[in-house]
Amino acid sequence: MGSSSLLPAGLTDDEDIKVMLNGSFLWKIKSRRRKKERFYRLQEDGLTILSERCFKRARSKQIFSIMHIEAMREGYQSEGLRKHGRYFPETQCLTIVFKGRRKNLDLAAQSEEEAKRWARGLKKLMAKVEAMSQREKLDHWIHDILHRADKNKDNKMSFKEIKDMLKMINIDMNDIYAYQLFQECDKSSNDRLEEHEIEEFCTLLMKRPELEELFHRYSGQDCVLSAKELGAFLQDQGEAADLAHAHRIIQTYELSEKAKQHDRMMLDGFMMYLLSAAGDILNQEHTNVYQDMSQPLCHYFISTSHNTYLTDNQIGGASSTEAYIRAFMEGCRCVELDCWEGSNGEPIIYHGHTLTSKILFRDVIEIIRDYAFKHSSYPVILSLENHCGLEQQVTMVRHMKAILGDMLLTQTLDGQVPKELPSPEQLKGKILVKGKKLSDPVCDPENMSFLSDPNEEEEEEEEEEERVLRRERRRSSHSLQEIRPLQAKDAAQLCPQLSDLVVYCQAVPFQSLAQALGSQQAGQMCSFSESKARKLLKESGNGLVRYNAQHLSRIYPLGLKMNSSNYNPQEMWNAGCQLVALNFQTPGWEMDLNHGRFLVNGRCGYVLKPSFLRSRQASFDPESGRGPGHRATLQVKVITAQQLPKLNDKKSSIVDPFVRVEIHGVRADCTSKQTEYKLNNGFNPRWDETLSFQLRVPELALVRFVVEDYDTTSCNDFVGQFTLPFISLREGGCLAGAGQPRGAECAAMPVLPIKGQHWQEGPCMGGVGAAARGHESGFGGCVEKWRGPYSSAGLSLCHQSRQPRA
C-alpha cells in the first residue's frame, strides 16, 4: 500500500521513467526575475509528481497528477517561455499544460538530455492514463486514498485512520457500523488492518446492492452471466444481442481469465463493461463527425468566442495567447482579435481603453497557425475588430499572409461572386477573415459596404463599452492618459490589402430584416448585441430565422458587463443564430450550455441546425415554438449518486446533495425539477424519484443535470453539472462523468455503476447516470463532462423514458 509501485509492465524498466523516479532539479520560470529551482520527482504510484523546494528551516511540497495534464510542449511553446525563458536554451525548456483553469507550468532542465527524458516520460505516462482500464483507475484511487489516510506510513490502518479515510471520501458513517466492518476485516485481531484486510474493507464499503440486483436479474442463482444471458441484457437495451457480440464483450471486459475461458462474466467484469465507452450514454457515432458537413456555413451552429484573448475580466484582466489555444482545444471555430496601434510599428491585441495587458498581433497569428486545426479540421473565422491606422493594417496583412500561408483564404473557392456560402467540408483547413470591406461596384451594386458609420450595429459593442469605461475611469485612480490607447489619425480608413482578405464574412450594417433579406449578398453578415437580438426575436422571430437560413449572424455580449459575464445562448440558437459569441474565460451555466451544444458531432465546433431553421421559407417562430411537428415526453428517474466531492477541507463537512434536471430550449420548454436532498450523504445517496417533462421542440432542447449541496441558511453550493442535447440522449440507463476542477487539485474518485440499462462514465470518475426509454427514432446519446469545483463530482444513475407526442 505505502510504497508499492503501480507502474505498468513495460514502464518500470523504461530509462525515461527511471530518471523521473530518481528526480531532477528543474527551474520553474514565472517571470524574468522569478526563477525557482525545485526538485521534481515521479512518485511510486506512477501517476503523481512531487515538487519540492528546500528552505533553510522547512520544505515546501506540492503535488500534481498526470491525470490533470492536458498537453506537454517542448521548447519555447508557451507565452511564459517566449517572454521569460531566453536565459535558457530552447532545447532545455518544456511546458506542462493543465486541464481546467490552472496556469501552465514552465520548466527548464539542467541539460538538453534531461529535458528530453522528462518530455518523453510525461508523454508516455499521459498515454498510459488515456489507456487505463476502469480496474486500474480504481486501484489507483484506492492506493491514493489509503496512502493519504495512513498517517504513520506503516502500511497498516488503525480504526482512527479508517474513520479519517471515510471522512476523506465524503462518508458520514455511524461509528458502530464502521467498527463492525473494521472488526469483520481484522482477521489477525490486532486492531490494525493490513494490506489484504484493507482491500476487503474497501470491497465491503463499495458494495452496491443496486448493481447486484441488476446483475442477478439476468445471471440467476449461479451469479455468473453466460453469453446468452448477457445477450438478453443487451437485447433489453435495444442493442446488438447476438452471441458473437456478447462473446466479444466478455473477452474485453471480464477480469478473470478463468471466466473468460468458459465464456462467462462475473459481477466485476459486468461493472467494468457498464463503466466503459461501450456502455456510454453517448452514441459512439457522435464521437466522430457524423452530420452532413456539405451544407452552407449558415446552416450550422458555430462555436464562437468573445474577447478570446482575455483570461479574466475585460477591465484589468490579462491578455494571453494561451487563451486562444484553450479556445481552439475546446472546439472553438470563431475567435476575436481586437487590434490596436502598437509601438515600434507592431499591431497589438487587447481590450482598448482598459487596463488589460497587451499581446502582439503577430504572436496571436502564430498561435492560430499552430493550434487552429489541432482539434478540428473545419474552418476557423477570425473576427477582426480593427482600430489600427493604414500602415499597421498593412503590417497585419503581411503577418497573416506570411505566417498563415495557404491556410489563409484570400479569394472565393471558384473565383466568382458567391451566390451561396460554401460548406465546412469545402473550407476544411482554411482560415477566413471577418471584417469590413471596401465597396466594390461589381460585387456590391447597392453600396452596402462601409468603413465607418456611427449608427451601424458593428460599432454598438464598442460604443457601449466606451460609455461604461468612461464612468469607470472617472472613479479610478488611473489617469485617462495611462489607459488611452494609441490612436492613428487614419484608423477610420481601411486599406485595400486588408479589405481583400474579407471573402465570405463581410460585416455590413443592419437596417431592417426586410432590407437584409431583400438586398444582402451571400457573403455579407450582420452583428447584433444581445439586447438587439432579443428585440428582433420578440418583434420578428420568424424573420430572424429566415435571415439566418441564408446569412451568418454574430451575437455578442453587452459591453456593460464589466465582469465579462455571459448571456443565455439558447435564446439565440432558437432563432438559428450561428456565431453566438461567449466569454470562454467566464465559467457558469451559460458556458455549460455552450459545451453541451457542441459536445456532439465529434466536438468539431460545427453542429447542423434542425431542418426547420435551415429553410428560407421557414414558418418556425422561436418565441412561441410553433412550427415543427415533433413533440416529446422525457421521464428521468434519478436513482442514486456515488462519491460526490467534499466542498471544503473540514473533516466534518459532508454534502446534503440533491439533483436538479433543467430543460433549456424554446420558452415553452424551459423548466426545471429537482429531487429531495439527502442529509449527510455524499458517498451513495439514493433518491428513486421520477421527474417528467413535456417538450414542444425537442430538436433544440438541452438537458442539464445539476448536483447541489443543500443549505438551510444560505445559497446552495454547486457540486457539479452535465449538459447534453436532448436528441443525443441514448435510451436506457447511463452514467455521466465528472469534469476537471476549476483550478482546484483533488484526487479523482472512480464511480461504480448502480442500476439501469446503458451506462456512461466521464473522464474523471464520478458521474450522472441516466436510462432512457421510448420509441422516437434517430436519437443518439451523448454524456461527457461535469463542470464542478473538483475533479470527482458525480451523480450516478438516472432512468430516462422518452416518448414522442402528437
C-alpha positions as a printed Julia matrix, in Angstrom:
806×3 Matrix{Float64}:
   0.0     0.0     0.0
   2.58    2.52    1.09
   5.39    2.24   -1.44
   4.33   -0.39   -3.91
   4.55    0.84   -7.46
   1.52    0.87   -9.69
   3.65    1.44  -12.78
   2.54   -0.89  -15.57
   4.76   -3.55  -17.03
   6.87   -2.07  -19.79
   7.41    1.24  -17.98
   9.22    0.05  -14.84
  12.41   -0.55  -16.87
  11.97    2.46  -19.13
  15.03    4.73  -18.91
  13.0     7.95  -19.12
  10.71    6.81  -16.3
  13.73    5.83  -14.21
  15.05    9.4   -14.5
  11.68   10.74  -13.36
  11.55    8.31  -10.42
  15.02    9.4    -9.3
  14.0    13.02   -9.66
  15.61   16.13  -11.17
  16.31   19.72  -10.22
  14.35   21.87  -12.69
  13.95   25.63  -12.91
  10.37   26.86  -12.54
  10.04   30.0   -14.67
   7.36   32.57  -13.82
   8.99   35.85  -14.94
  12.38   37.26  -15.86
  13.25   37.67  -12.22
  11.3    34.78  -10.69
  13.13   31.57  -11.47
  12.92   28.96   -8.74
  14.89   25.74   -8.67
  12.72   22.9    -7.44
  13.19   19.16   -7.14
  10.63   17.24   -9.24
  10.14   13.51   -8.77
   7.68   10.94  -10.06
   6.07    9.09   -7.15
   5.93    5.31   -6.85
   2.31    5.2    -7.97
   3.49    6.28  -11.42
   0.77    8.92  -11.68
   1.76   11.66   -9.25
   4.62   14.15   -9.41
   6.04   15.81   -6.29
   7.73   19.19   -6.49
   9.84   20.23   -3.53
  11.62   23.45   -2.67
  14.17   23.49    0.13
  14.16   26.36    2.6
  16.58   26.93    5.44
  14.19   25.59    8.06
  11.37   23.93    6.16
  10.4    22.25    2.95
   7.67   23.39    0.59
   5.97   20.47   -1.15
   3.37   20.38   -3.92
   1.99   17.53   -5.96
   0.06   17.22   -9.2
  -1.41   14.25  -11.02
  -0.6    13.07  -14.52
  -4.4    12.82  -14.89
  -4.61   16.63  -14.68
  -2.19   17.23  -17.56
  -3.71   18.19  -20.89
  -0.57   18.6   -23.0
   3.24   18.59  -22.9
   5.14   21.1   -25.04
   8.86   21.25  -25.76
  10.86   24.43  -26.37
   9.53   27.99  -26.26
   5.96   26.82  -26.82
   4.21   28.9   -24.19
   3.69   32.59  -23.74
   5.64   32.47  -20.49
   8.72   30.86  -22.02
   8.65   33.1   -25.08
   8.75   36.09  -22.73
  10.93   34.88  -19.87
  12.73   31.72  -20.95
  15.52   33.25  -23.03
  18.04   32.73  -20.23
  17.84   29.0   -21.01
  18.46   27.26  -24.34
  15.18   26.35  -26.05
  16.17   22.66  -26.1
  16.18   22.66  -22.27
  12.69   24.15  -21.89
   9.33   22.41  -21.58
   5.79   23.38  -20.59
   3.16   21.32  -18.77
  -0.36   22.43  -19.71
  -3.04   21.55  -17.16
  -6.72   20.9   -17.72
  -9.2    23.47  -16.47
  -8.12   26.94  -15.42
  -4.81   26.11  -13.74
  -1.87   28.04  -15.16
   0.85   26.4   -17.23
   3.99   25.11  -15.55
   7.06   26.4   -17.43
  10.26   24.48  -16.66
  13.91   24.46  -17.71
  16.14   21.43  -17.21
  19.86   21.41  -16.41
  20.62   19.84  -19.8
  19.02   19.06  -23.14
  19.17   15.33  -22.4
  17.34   15.74  -19.09
  14.63   17.87  -20.75
  14.09   15.21  -23.39
  13.87   12.48  -20.73
  11.13   14.36  -18.86
   9.26   15.27  -22.04
   9.26   11.68  -23.32
   8.44   10.26  -19.9
   5.49   12.59  -19.35
   4.09   11.73  -22.78
   4.38    8.0   -22.03
   2.59    8.41  -18.7
  -0.14   10.54  -20.29
  -0.68    7.86  -22.93
  -0.89    5.27  -20.14
  -3.53    7.33  -18.31
  -5.53    7.61  -21.52
  -5.48    3.84  -21.92
  -6.16    2.95  -18.27
  -8.93    0.46  -17.64
 -11.59    1.03  -15.01
  -9.89   -1.53  -12.77
  -6.58    0.35  -13.0
  -8.31    3.64  -12.21
 -10.0     2.01   -9.22
  -6.7     0.58   -7.99
  -5.03    3.96   -8.33
  -7.81    5.73   -6.45
  -7.74    3.21   -3.6
  -3.95    3.41   -3.43
  -4.05    7.22   -3.29
  -6.76    7.41   -0.61
  -5.08    4.8     1.58
  -1.68    6.41    1.19
  -3.08    9.75    2.39
  -5.01    8.15    5.25
  -2.05    6.08    6.51
  -0.6     8.86    8.65
   2.37    6.96   10.11
   3.15    5.18    6.8
   3.34    1.7     8.37
   1.16    0.14    5.65
  -1.47   -0.63    8.27
  -4.68    1.16    9.2
  -5.95    1.77   12.71
  -9.66    2.38   13.27
  -8.92    6.1    13.71
  -7.17    6.16   10.33
 -10.11    4.29    8.82
 -12.51    6.95   10.19
 -10.31    9.68    8.74
 -10.4     7.9     5.4
 -14.21    7.72    5.47
 -14.42   11.48    6.05
 -11.89   11.99    3.26
 -14.17   10.28    0.76
 -17.34   12.01    1.97
 -18.84    9.2     4.07
 -20.58   10.1     7.32
 -20.83    6.53    8.64
 -22.12    5.55   12.06
 -19.13    4.65   14.28
 -20.74    1.41   15.46
 -21.38    0.18   11.92
 -17.92    1.32   10.78
 -16.31   -0.58   13.67
 -18.34   -3.69   12.82
 -16.93   -3.6     9.29
 -13.47   -2.97   10.71
 -13.66   -5.99   13.02
 -15.1    -8.17   10.27
 -12.0    -7.49    8.18
  -9.48   -7.62   11.06
  -8.67  -11.32   10.64
  -5.49  -11.02   12.69
  -7.4    -9.4    15.61
  -4.65   -6.85   16.31
  -6.75   -3.7    15.8
  -4.85   -2.97   12.59
  -5.93   -3.72    9.05
  -3.1    -4.99    6.88
  -2.93   -4.77    3.11
  -5.29   -7.63    2.14
  -7.64   -6.7     5.01
  -7.77   -3.09    3.84
  -8.66   -4.3     0.36
 -11.51   -6.37    1.83
 -12.73   -3.35    3.81
 -12.81   -1.25    0.63
 -14.68   -4.0    -1.18
 -17.36   -4.1     1.54
 -17.5    -0.32    1.54
 -18.12   -0.15   -2.19
 -20.63   -2.95   -2.33
 -23.57   -1.78   -4.42
 -26.88   -3.62   -3.92
 -28.4    -1.75   -6.87
 -25.78   -3.17   -9.24
 -26.12   -6.63   -7.77
 -29.91   -6.5    -8.29
 -29.39   -5.75  -11.97
 -26.71   -8.41  -12.37
 -28.73  -11.13  -10.58
 -31.82  -10.28  -12.62
 -30.02  -11.72  -15.65
 -27.46  -14.12  -14.14
 -29.77  -16.16  -11.93
 -28.64  -18.04   -8.83
 -25.24  -19.08  -10.14
 -24.11  -15.4   -10.06
 -22.42  -15.73  -13.45
 -23.54  -14.3   -16.79
 -23.34  -16.64  -19.75
 -23.02  -15.17  -23.25
 -26.71  -15.96  -23.78
 -27.75  -14.19  -20.57
 -25.58  -11.18  -21.43
 -27.26  -11.17  -24.85
 -30.66  -10.99  -23.13
 -29.46   -7.97  -21.19
 -28.22   -6.3   -24.38
 -31.49   -7.06  -26.17
 -33.47   -5.35  -23.41
 -31.36   -2.27  -24.04
 -32.09   -2.3   -27.76
 -28.51   -3.2   -28.64
 -26.98   -5.89  -30.79
 -27.7    -9.09  -28.9
 -26.11  -11.87  -30.95
 -23.85  -14.34  -29.17
 -20.77  -13.19  -31.07
 -21.22   -9.63  -29.73
 -21.76  -10.91  -26.19
 -18.63  -13.07  -26.52
 -16.55  -10.03  -27.58
 -17.79   -8.07  -24.55
 -16.84  -10.9   -22.18
 -13.37  -11.25  -23.69
 -12.83   -7.48  -23.48
 -14.13   -6.62  -20.01
 -14.09   -9.77  -17.86
 -11.29   -9.6   -15.27
 -10.99  -13.31  -14.53
  -9.02  -15.32  -17.08
 -10.75  -18.5   -15.94
 -14.19  -16.98  -16.52
 -13.06  -15.77  -19.97
 -12.04  -19.31  -20.89
 -15.55  -20.52  -20.1
 -17.17  -17.54  -21.85
 -18.66  -16.25  -18.6
 -18.86  -12.81  -16.97
 -18.6   -12.15  -13.23
 -20.0    -9.17  -11.35
 -16.71   -7.22  -11.52
 -16.45   -7.74  -15.26
 -20.06   -6.66  -15.71
 -19.27   -3.48  -13.77
 -16.22   -2.79  -15.93
 -18.34   -3.17  -19.06
 -21.03   -0.81  -17.8
 -18.41    1.81  -16.99
 -16.66    1.54  -20.32
 -17.21    3.51  -23.52
 -19.33    0.61  -24.74
 -21.85    1.43  -22.03
 -21.65    5.16  -22.66
 -24.84    7.17  -22.99
 -23.09    8.91  -25.86
 -23.94    7.32  -29.16
 -20.48    6.25  -30.32
 -21.28    7.54  -33.79
 -21.4    11.02  -32.27
 -17.82   10.78  -31.04
 -16.85   11.31  -34.67
 -18.19   13.81  -37.17
 -21.46   12.15  -38.19
 -23.53   15.04  -39.56
 -23.75   16.25  -43.14
 -20.91   18.8   -43.46
 -21.65   19.75  -47.08
 -24.31   22.38  -46.4
 -23.69   26.17  -46.42
 -21.92   27.64  -43.38
 -25.11   29.43  -42.31
 -26.8    26.06  -41.71
 -24.6    25.31  -38.69
 -24.26   26.48  -35.13
 -20.59   27.51  -34.84
 -18.69   27.6   -31.56
 -17.69   31.24  -31.07
 -15.59   33.12  -28.53
 -15.9    36.78  -27.49
 -12.78   38.71  -26.44
 -10.86   35.5   -26.94
  -7.56   36.98  -25.79
  -8.76   37.62  -22.22
  -8.12   35.23  -19.34
 -10.13   37.28  -16.84
 -12.49   40.29  -16.8
 -12.44   42.92  -19.52
 -11.27   45.82  -17.34
  -8.0    44.7   -15.8
  -7.63   41.06  -16.8
  -4.6    39.59  -18.54
  -4.48   39.1   -22.3
  -2.74   35.92  -23.37
  -2.05   33.82  -26.43
  -2.8    30.82  -24.2
  -6.47   31.87  -24.21
  -6.57   31.23  -27.97
  -5.02   27.8   -27.51
  -7.58   26.84  -24.86
 -10.44   28.09  -27.04
  -9.25   26.03  -30.0
  -8.8    22.94  -27.84
 -12.41   23.34  -26.69
 -13.55   23.24  -30.33
 -13.99   26.99  -30.84
 -14.12   27.91  -34.55
 -14.56   31.69  -34.42
 -12.13   33.79  -32.36
 -11.96   37.54  -31.85
  -8.95   39.82  -32.37
  -9.25   43.4   -31.09
  -6.43   45.11  -32.99
  -4.91   48.42  -31.87
  -1.93   50.57  -32.79
   1.22   49.29  -31.14
   4.63   50.81  -30.61
   7.51   50.06  -32.99
   5.04   49.62  -35.83
   3.68   46.32  -34.48
  -0.12   45.99  -34.01
  -1.25   44.75  -30.59
  -4.31   42.94  -29.26
  -6.05   43.94  -26.05
  -9.32   45.42  -24.78
  -8.91   49.07  -25.72
  -9.34   51.86  -23.16
  -8.82   49.38  -20.3
  -6.04   48.13  -18.07
  -5.94   44.7   -19.72
  -2.44   43.65  -20.75
  -1.35   43.69  -24.38
  -0.08   40.95  -26.68
   1.39   41.2   -30.17
  -0.88   40.58  -33.16
   1.97   38.62  -34.74
   2.2    36.25  -31.74
  -1.53   35.57  -31.9
  -1.36   34.77  -35.62
   1.48   32.32  -34.93
  -0.64   30.59  -32.29
  -3.57   30.42  -34.71
  -1.28   28.8   -37.28
  -0.08   26.22  -34.76
  -3.36   25.36  -33.0
  -6.33   26.25  -35.21
  -6.64   22.75  -36.63
  -5.2    20.55  -33.89
  -8.65   19.69  -32.5
 -10.87   20.21  -35.55
 -10.09   20.41  -39.26
 -13.1    22.59  -40.08
 -12.73   26.29  -40.95
 -11.75   28.97  -38.46
 -13.14   32.51  -38.64
 -11.03   35.43  -37.4
 -13.38   38.19  -36.24
 -11.25   41.34  -36.62
 -12.13   44.47  -34.68
  -9.72   46.91  -36.31
  -8.56   50.16  -34.66
  -5.24   50.4   -36.49
  -4.17   53.02  -38.99
  -3.39   52.21  -42.61
   0.29   51.49  -42.0
  -0.27   48.91  -39.29
  -3.19   47.43  -41.21
  -0.68   46.63  -43.95
   1.53   45.06  -41.27
  -1.41   42.91  -40.12
  -1.96   41.69  -43.68
   1.75   40.97  -44.11
   1.83   38.88  -40.91
  -1.31   36.93  -41.81
  -0.07   36.08  -45.29
   3.48   35.23  -44.23
   2.54   33.19  -41.15
  -0.69   31.5   -42.24
   0.34   30.89  -45.84
  -2.06   28.68  -47.78
  -4.32   28.3   -44.76
  -5.49   31.9   -45.24
  -8.43   32.18  -47.64
  -7.81   35.15  -49.94
 -10.43   34.59  -52.66
 -13.65   32.7   -53.26
 -13.26   29.0   -54.0
 -14.37   29.35  -57.61
 -13.18   32.92  -58.16
 -16.76   34.08  -58.67
 -19.07   36.27  -56.6
 -20.72   33.79  -54.2
 -24.43   33.13  -54.56
 -24.35   30.79  -51.58
 -21.91   30.29  -48.73
 -19.55   27.32  -49.12
 -19.72   24.37  -46.73
 -17.45   23.47  -43.81
 -16.31   20.47  -45.85
 -15.24   22.7   -48.75
 -13.4    25.04  -46.37
 -11.55   22.38  -44.37
  -8.2    23.64  -43.14
  -8.96   27.24  -44.16
  -8.89   30.44  -42.11
 -11.46   33.11  -43.01
 -11.3    36.77  -42.07
 -14.46   38.51  -40.87
 -14.4    42.29  -41.12
 -15.26   45.37  -43.12
 -14.69   45.63  -46.83
 -14.25   48.47  -49.31
 -17.15   49.0   -51.66
 -16.99   47.1   -54.94
 -19.41   48.34  -57.6
 -19.42   44.89  -59.22
 -19.92   42.76  -56.1
 -21.86   45.37  -54.18
 -24.12   47.32  -56.6
 -26.26   48.6   -53.72
 -23.17   50.03  -51.96
 -23.88   48.17  -48.72
 -20.19   48.06  -47.8
 -18.92   50.64  -45.39
 -15.96   51.96  -43.49
 -17.28   53.9   -40.58
 -20.88   54.6   -39.69
 -21.71   55.7   -36.15
 -25.12   54.09  -36.37
 -24.02   50.68  -37.53
 -24.55   47.58  -35.4
 -20.9    46.62  -35.62
 -19.93   49.7   -33.59
 -22.62   49.27  -30.93
 -20.43   46.98  -28.84
 -17.57   49.48  -28.77
 -19.85   52.44  -28.0
 -21.47   50.66  -25.04
 -18.1    49.66  -23.65
 -16.64   53.14  -24.03
 -19.56   54.72  -22.15
 -19.03   52.35  -19.25
 -15.27   52.71  -19.36
 -15.51   56.5   -19.18
 -17.55   56.16  -16.0
 -15.09   53.58  -14.67
 -12.12   55.82  -15.38
 -13.72   58.71  -13.55
 -13.88   56.51  -10.43
 -10.41   55.07  -11.0
  -7.16   56.42   -9.63
  -5.58   55.96  -13.06
  -5.49   58.96  -15.33
  -7.05   58.97  -18.77
  -3.62   59.21  -20.29
  -2.49   55.99  -18.6
  -5.11   53.84  -20.32
  -5.7    55.78  -23.54
  -4.66   53.61  -26.5
  -2.51   54.86  -29.33
  -4.92   56.32  -31.85
  -3.95   56.56  -35.5
  -5.39   59.53  -37.38
  -6.41   57.27  -40.25
  -7.88   54.46  -38.08
 -11.32   55.08  -39.62
  -9.95   54.16  -43.05
  -9.46   50.69  -44.45
  -6.52   49.65  -46.58
  -7.31   47.69  -49.77
  -5.0    44.81  -48.75
  -6.97   44.13  -45.57
 -10.26   44.59  -47.39
  -9.22   41.94  -49.93
  -8.8    39.32  -47.18
 -12.51   39.53  -46.33
 -14.11   36.98  -48.63
 -17.17   35.19  -47.17
 -17.65   37.09  -43.88
 -18.12   40.75  -44.8
 -19.56   42.78  -41.92
 -22.33   45.13  -43.05
 -24.65   47.44  -41.08
 -28.11   46.19  -40.19
 -31.03   48.39  -41.17
 -34.02   46.06  -41.11
 -34.84   42.41  -41.69
 -36.81   43.27  -44.81
 -33.86   45.15  -46.3
 -31.37   42.46  -45.26
 -33.48   39.63  -46.69
 -34.02   41.52  -49.93
 -30.6    43.06  -50.62
 -27.8    41.36  -48.7
 -25.26   39.32  -50.64
 -24.47   35.72  -49.61
 -21.06   36.68  -48.22
 -22.37   39.56  -46.12
 -23.38   39.27  -42.48
 -24.55   41.34  -39.53
 -23.59   41.51  -35.87
 -26.09   42.13  -33.06
 -25.67   42.89  -29.39
 -27.58   40.51  -27.14
 -30.18   43.23  -26.43
 -30.7    43.98  -30.13
 -31.02   40.27  -30.88
 -33.65   39.84  -28.15
 -35.61   42.77  -29.55
 -35.58   41.21  -33.02
 -36.66   37.88  -31.53
 -39.7    39.43  -29.92
 -40.66   41.67  -32.85
 -39.9    39.34  -35.75
 -38.64   35.97  -34.61
 -39.57   34.17  -37.8
 -37.9    36.85  -39.9
 -34.67   36.36  -37.97
 -34.94   32.59  -38.52
 -35.29   33.14  -42.29
 -32.38   35.6   -42.3
 -30.17   33.05  -40.52
 -31.14   30.39  -43.05
 -29.32   32.47  -45.71
 -26.71   34.54  -43.87
 -24.37   34.34  -40.94
 -25.09   36.45  -37.87
 -22.91   37.12  -34.85
 -24.28   37.85  -31.37
 -22.05   39.43  -28.71
 -22.42   40.28  -25.01
 -23.29   43.8   -23.88
 -20.24   45.9   -23.11
 -21.9    46.9   -19.84
 -20.81   43.59  -18.31
 -17.57   44.62  -16.67
 -17.02   41.17  -15.13
 -17.22   39.54  -18.57
 -20.38   37.64  -17.66
 -22.36   35.88  -20.36
 -25.92   35.87  -21.68
 -28.23   32.94  -22.39
 -27.03   31.47  -25.72
 -30.08   29.21  -26.05
 -32.32   32.17  -26.96
 -30.07   32.93  -29.93
 -29.77   29.32  -31.08
 -33.57   29.12  -31.05
 -33.56   31.72  -33.85
 -30.82   29.93  -35.79
 -28.04   32.44  -34.97
 -24.75   30.75  -35.78
 -21.94   32.78  -34.2
 -23.2    33.14  -30.62
 -20.11   34.67  -29.01
 -19.47   33.95  -25.32
 -16.69   34.8   -22.89
 -14.96   31.43  -22.69
 -12.92   32.59  -19.7
 -16.06   33.0   -17.56
 -17.43   29.69  -16.22
 -21.12   29.41  -15.44
 -24.35   27.87  -16.66
 -24.16   29.82  -19.94
 -20.86   28.18  -20.85
 -22.25   24.85  -19.64
 -24.93   25.17  -22.3
 -22.3    26.06  -24.89
 -20.23   22.98  -24.02
 -23.37   20.86  -24.19
 -24.41   22.24  -27.57
 -21.03   21.48  -29.16
 -20.42   18.19  -27.37
 -21.69   16.24  -30.38
 -20.51   15.81  -33.98
 -17.01   14.91  -32.89
 -16.74   18.19  -30.98
 -15.59   19.76  -34.23
 -17.2    23.15  -33.43
 -19.93   22.84  -36.08
 -23.39   21.43  -35.32
 -26.0    21.17  -38.06
 -29.13   23.17  -37.26
 -32.55   21.43  -37.29
 -34.21   21.42  -40.71
 -36.84   23.98  -39.66
 -34.02   26.51  -39.07
 -32.41   25.92  -42.46
 -35.29   26.67  -44.81
 -35.67   30.09  -46.45
 -39.44   29.58  -46.22
 -39.3    28.54  -42.57
 -42.52   29.05  -40.58
 -40.93   28.4   -37.19
 -41.44   31.05  -34.51
 -38.69   30.8   -31.85
 -40.75   32.71  -29.28
 -43.85   30.5   -29.33
 -42.19   27.32  -30.55
 -44.82   26.94  -33.28
 -43.69   25.32  -36.5
 -42.07   21.84  -36.29
 -44.34   18.87  -35.67
 -42.28   16.74  -33.27
 -43.11   16.8   -29.58
 -41.72   14.54  -26.9
 -42.06   13.42  -23.3
 -38.97   12.97  -21.17
 -39.05   10.98  -17.94
 -35.94   10.93  -15.78
 -35.77    8.6   -12.82
 -32.97    9.79  -10.56
 -31.87    6.74   -8.62
 -28.56    7.31   -6.88
 -25.22    9.08   -6.82
 -21.79    7.98   -5.74
 -18.63    9.6    -4.41
 -19.63   13.24   -4.63
 -16.76   15.56   -3.65
 -16.24   17.38   -0.39
 -16.75   21.1    -0.92
 -14.33   22.19    1.81
 -11.44   20.79    3.8
 -13.25   20.37    7.11
 -13.31   16.7     8.12
 -16.86   17.07    9.43
 -18.12   18.57    6.16
 -20.41   16.15    4.3
 -22.69   17.27    1.49
 -26.5    17.14    1.59
 -26.99   16.55   -2.14
 -30.0    16.95   -4.37
 -30.34   16.7    -8.15
 -31.97   19.27  -10.39
 -32.8    18.49  -14.02
 -33.16   21.56  -16.24
 -34.54   21.85  -19.76
 -33.18   24.7   -21.91
 -34.92   25.27  -25.24
 -37.76   27.39  -26.6
 -39.53   29.44  -23.94
 -42.37   26.92  -23.57
 -39.89   24.11  -22.85
 -37.69   25.91  -20.3
 -38.29   24.42  -16.88
 -36.57   22.54  -14.06
 -37.47   19.97  -11.41
 -35.46   18.58   -8.52
 -35.27   15.76   -6.03
 -35.36   16.0    -2.25
 -31.99   16.47   -0.57
 -30.27   13.64    1.3
 -28.77   14.57    4.65
 -25.04   13.97    5.16
 -24.51   11.5     2.36
 -22.07   12.34   -0.39
 -20.92    8.76   -0.9
 -24.02    6.89   -2.07
 -27.23    8.96   -1.73
 -30.31    7.33   -3.21
 -33.46    9.18   -4.36
 -35.55    6.92   -6.61
 -37.55    9.92   -7.81
 -39.07   10.37  -11.27
 -39.1    13.76  -13.0
 -41.26   14.26  -16.12
 -41.04   16.89  -18.86
 -43.14   17.73  -21.93
 -41.15   19.17  -24.85
 -42.58   21.14  -27.78
 -39.31   21.42  -29.72
 -37.01   18.56  -28.62
 -34.61   19.21  -31.52
 -33.43   22.42  -29.82
 -33.6    21.33  -26.19
 -30.58   20.87  -23.93
 -30.86   18.74  -20.78
 -28.74   19.9   -17.84
 -28.18   17.74  -14.77
 -27.07   19.74  -11.72
 -25.98   18.48   -8.29
 -26.01   20.95   -5.4
 -25.35   20.81   -1.69
 -28.49   21.9     0.16
 -28.05   24.68    2.71
 -30.81   25.91    5.01
 -29.18   29.24    5.85
 -27.52   30.35    2.61
 -27.37   29.68   -1.1
 -26.87   26.06   -2.08
 -23.31   25.12   -3.0
 -22.6    23.98   -6.54
 -21.23   20.42   -6.76
 -21.23   19.61  -10.46
 -23.22   19.6   -13.67
 -23.5    17.91  -17.03
 -25.3    19.21  -20.13
 -26.14   17.46  -23.39
 -28.61   17.82  -26.29
 -31.93   16.05  -25.78
 -31.68   14.48  -29.22
 -28.36   12.96  -28.16
 -29.77   11.18  -25.12
 -29.41    7.47  -25.61
 -32.31    5.4   -24.34
 -31.73    3.17  -21.35
 -29.62    3.54  -18.21
 -26.46    5.6   -18.17
 -23.83    7.31  -16.11
 -22.49   10.83  -16.63
 -18.96   11.66  -15.57
 -17.38   14.49  -13.63
 -15.16   17.04  -15.29
 -11.9    18.7   -14.38
 -11.66   21.13  -11.46
 -11.87   24.91  -11.89
  -8.3    25.26  -10.69
  -8.57   23.07   -7.58
  -6.5    19.93   -7.25
  -8.27   16.85   -5.97
  -7.74   13.13   -6.25
 -10.12   11.6    -8.76
 -12.59    9.11   -7.31
 -13.87    6.29   -9.5
 -17.58    5.82   -9.82
 -19.29    2.46   -9.71
 -22.47    1.81  -11.66
 -25.76    1.38   -9.86
 -28.8     0.34  -11.79
 -30.13    0.7   -15.3
 -29.53   -0.29  -18.87
 -26.9     1.94  -20.51
 -24.05    3.42  -18.56
 -21.55    6.2   -19.08
 -18.51    7.16  -17.08
 -16.86   10.51  -17.6
 -13.2    11.36  -17.97
 -12.52   11.97  -14.26
 -14.72    9.47  -12.48
 -17.94   10.17  -10.7
 -20.98   10.97  -12.74
 -24.6    11.32  -13.64
 -26.37    8.27  -14.85
 -29.46    8.14  -16.99
 -31.58    5.49  -18.61
 -33.86    6.46  -21.45
 -36.74    4.53  -22.97
 -39.08    5.47  -25.77
 -39.99    4.99  -29.39
 -38.62    8.09  -31.07
 -36.12    7.07  -33.71
 -32.96    8.79  -34.81
 -31.82    9.79  -31.33
 -28.21    9.26  -30.35
 -26.55    9.58  -26.97
 -24.02   11.94  -25.54
 -22.78   12.49  -22.0
 -19.33   13.76  -21.18
 -18.13   16.24  -18.6
 -19.23   17.88  -15.43
 -18.37   21.43  -14.64
 -17.53   21.34  -10.99
 -15.12   22.7    -8.41
 -13.46   19.32   -8.05
 -12.43   16.56  -10.36
 -14.56   13.92   -8.71
 -18.13   15.19   -8.77
 -20.77   12.8    -9.88
 -24.36   11.73  -10.0
 -24.76    8.15  -10.95
 -27.75    6.87  -12.34
 -30.94    8.29  -13.67
 -33.53    6.4   -15.63
 -34.98    8.24  -18.6
 -38.0     7.49  -20.68
 -38.59    9.44  -23.85
 -41.68    9.16  -25.99
 -43.0    11.21  -28.9
 -46.3    13.03  -28.52
 -48.79   14.02  -31.12
